[in-house]
Amino acid sequence: MAKSSTKPTMMRFEPTAGWSEAAGQVISINDHVKHDIKLSEPMDELTTDALVDIGESMQDVFESLKISDPRLQAWSQVHAAIRLISGKLQEKKTLQERITSLESEIEGVRSLASELVSNAYRSEQEIHETSKLRMQIAESLSEKLTAALK
């Protein structure tokens, strides 16, 4: 007589033996996983090409299953969303590069403006000193000419 149990048991499917209870040998799939892949990378650190490749791979996998279930269209939407994210990340990278370029240009213009202000100040000092010298010469000539004309 079959053993009747009120408690559900875990079953597993083995291709060669069919269904069996899951209490048998434990098979580890971790031995087959490549350990050099970082699965916890943030999305910002992935390149846009990598994101597109992941999306295309997912799309290829689900299209290759040839299951005619309209609900599987969701994976096409996931692929489209990943493509959109990739495009936006590329746009962000381009904008950040442009900002860096603009900051460099701004620094160059600031440096030029500072140099121009310094040159203008020196020029004004020279004009002032020349005017001062002219005033001293004019004062000296005035005193000498006034004394000579008396």
Helices and strands as residue ranges (DSSP letters): E 11-14, E 18-21, G 30-32, G 43-45, H 48-64, G 70-73, H 74-149
